[in-house]
Amino acid sequence: MQYKKVVIIGPESTGKSSLSESLAKYYDTLWCPEYAREYLLKKGTRYQFGDLLDIARGQIDLENQFAKTLHDAPEKKEGKNYLFIDTDMYVMKVWCEFVFGNCHLWILDQIAKRKYDLYLLCNTDLPWVKDELREYPDLETRDKLLHFYKDHLINQSTPWVEISGLGDERVKAAVEAVDGLRG
């Protein structure tokens, strides 16, 4: 079955996971969660540069598992033509460079190899929500990270839309962007 891959990216605490889940529910399909959460909850938050490569590989493996599940599923309705992906290698690149000033070549190779149909960039206009894994509560740092994501998206060929707004506004904007793929 043919389907389109939509990646949701942005700084931490911008609603990526919630938006991914909401879109999957709206379109009655699957979403691939962020592998880093699972990894860091098991291993702890004192990560090193090498851990980010492990996380990147885990993210790709998880995405491939969800893609295979969706690909192998019998086509039931139009909504199943999407896979929503919470986080990709651009997130890993920004994370590596922001924290360690360097990025693993493997991550850069994956950015060049992997193809997606749309990026949704989550804006920092949501209130910060603290949890045990988040590192940057200040808006200045989150906005700086948002700028890095925009820079990456501007300089690549896959269409992208910045998603802003609270609650249903955010989901509505994302649905409009995804529906734009149908044309």
C-alpha positions in Angstrom: 0.0 0.0 0.0 1.2 3.5 -0.8 1.3 6.0 2.0 2.8 9.4 2.8 5.3 10.0 5.6 4.7 13.2 7.6 7.3 14.1 10.2 6.6 16.3 13.2 9.7 18.2 14.5 10.5 21.1 16.7 12.1 22.0 20.1 11.1 20.1 23.2 7.7 20.8 24.8 6.1 22.0 21.5 3.5 19.3 21.3 5.1 17.0 18.8 3.9 13.8 20.4 0.4 15.1 21.1 0.1 16.4 17.6 1.4 13.1 16.1 -1.1 11.1 18.2 -4.0 13.5 17.3 -3.2 13.3 13.6 -3.0 9.5 13.6 -6.4 9.4 15.4 -7.9 11.9 12.9 -6.7 10.0 9.9 -7.2 6.5 11.5 -3.6 5.5 11.0 -0.4 4.9 12.9 2.2 7.2 14.4 5.7 6.5 15.3 6.8 7.8 18.7 10.1 9.4 19.6 12.6 6.7 20.5 14.7 9.0 22.7 12.1 9.1 25.4 12.1 5.3 25.8 15.9 5.3 25.7 16.5 8.0 28.2 13.9 6.7 30.6 15.7 3.4 30.7 19.3 4.7 30.6 19.0 8.0 32.4 19.4 11.6 31.5 23.2 11.7 31.7 23.8 11.0 28.1 27.0 11.3 26.0 27.6 12.0 22.4 27.7 8.3 21.5 24.2 7.9 23.1 22.8 10.2 20.5 24.0 7.8 17.7 22.3 4.9 19.6 19.1 7.0 19.8 19.2 7.9 16.1 19.6 4.3 15.1 16.8 3.3 17.5 14.6 6.1 16.0 15.2 4.8 12.4 14.5 1.2 13.5 11.3 2.2 15.2 10.2 4.2 12.1 11.0 1.3 9.9 8.9 -1.0 12.1 5.9 1.3 11.9 6.3 1.7 8.2 6.4 -2.0 7.7 3.3 -2.5 9.8 1.5 0.2 7.8 2.8 -1.2 4.5 1.7 -4.7 5.3 -1.8 -3.7 6.6 -4.7 -4.3 4.2 -5.9 -1.0 2.8 -9.2 -0.2 4.6 -9.8 3.5 4.0 -8.2 6.6 2.8 -6.8 7.7 6.1 -4.4 4.8 6.3 -2.4 6.6 3.6 -0.3 8.4 6.2 2.4 7.6 8.7 3.0 10.3 11.3 6.5 10.3 12.7 7.4 12.1 15.9 11.0 13.2 15.4 13.5 12.4 12.6 17.2 12.8 11.9 16.9 16.6 11.7 16.0 16.5 15.4 19.0 14.3 16.1 21.3 16.7 14.1 20.1 19.8 16.0 20.4 17.9 19.3 24.0 16.7 18.5 25.2 20.1 17.3 23.5 22.1 20.0 24.7 20.0 22.9 28.0 18.7 21.6 28.9 21.0 18.7 29.2 18.0 16.3 27.0 15.5 14.5 27.6 11.9 13.7 28.2 11.2 10.0 25.7 8.4 10.1 22.9 10.8 11.1 23.9 13.1 8.2 23.9 10.2 5.8 20.4 9.2 7.0 19.2 12.8 6.4 20.4 12.5 2.8 18.9 9.0 2.2 15.5 9.1 3.8 12.6 10.6 2.0 9.5 12.2 3.5 6.5 13.9 2.1 5.9 16.7 4.6 7.4 18.3 7.7 5.3 19.9 10.4 7.5 22.3 12.5 5.9 22.9 15.9 6.3 26.5 17.1 7.3 27.4 20.7 4.0 29.1 21.3 2.8 26.4 23.7 3.4 26.8 27.4 6.4 24.9 28.7 5.5 21.6 30.4 8.2 20.2 32.7 9.1 16.5 32.7 12.1 14.5 33.8 13.6 14.5 30.3 13.3 18.1 29.2 16.3 20.4 29.4 15.5 23.9 28.1 12.6 25.6 29.9 13.5 29.1 28.9 11.8 30.5 25.8 15.0 32.2 24.5 16.7 28.8 24.1 13.6 27.1 22.7 13.3 29.9 20.1 16.9 29.6 19.2 16.4 25.8 18.6 13.2 26.6 16.5 15.4 28.9 14.4 17.9 25.9 13.8 15.0 23.7 12.7 13.7 26.4 10.3 17.1 26.8 8.8 17.3 23.1 8.1 13.9 23.0 6.6 14.4 26.0 4.4 17.5 24.4 3.0 16.0 21.1 1.9 13.4 20.2 -0.7 10.6 18.5 1.2 7.6 20.8 1.8 7.1 22.0 5.3 4.6 24.0 7.4 5.1 25.8 10.7 2.3 24.8 13.1 1.2 27.3 15.7 -1.8 27.7 18.0 -3.3 26.1 21.0 -5.3 23.0 21.3 -7.7 22.4 18.4 -6.1 25.4 16.4 -2.8 23.5 16.2 -4.5 20.2 15.1 -6.6 22.1 12.6 -3.5 23.8 11.1 -1.8 20.4 10.8 -4.8 18.8 9.2 -4.9 21.6 6.6 -1.2 21.0 5.8 -1.6 17.3 5.6 -4.8 17.6 3.4 -2.7 19.8 1.1 -0.7 16.6 0.2 -3.7 15.1 -1.5 -3.5 17.5 -4.5 
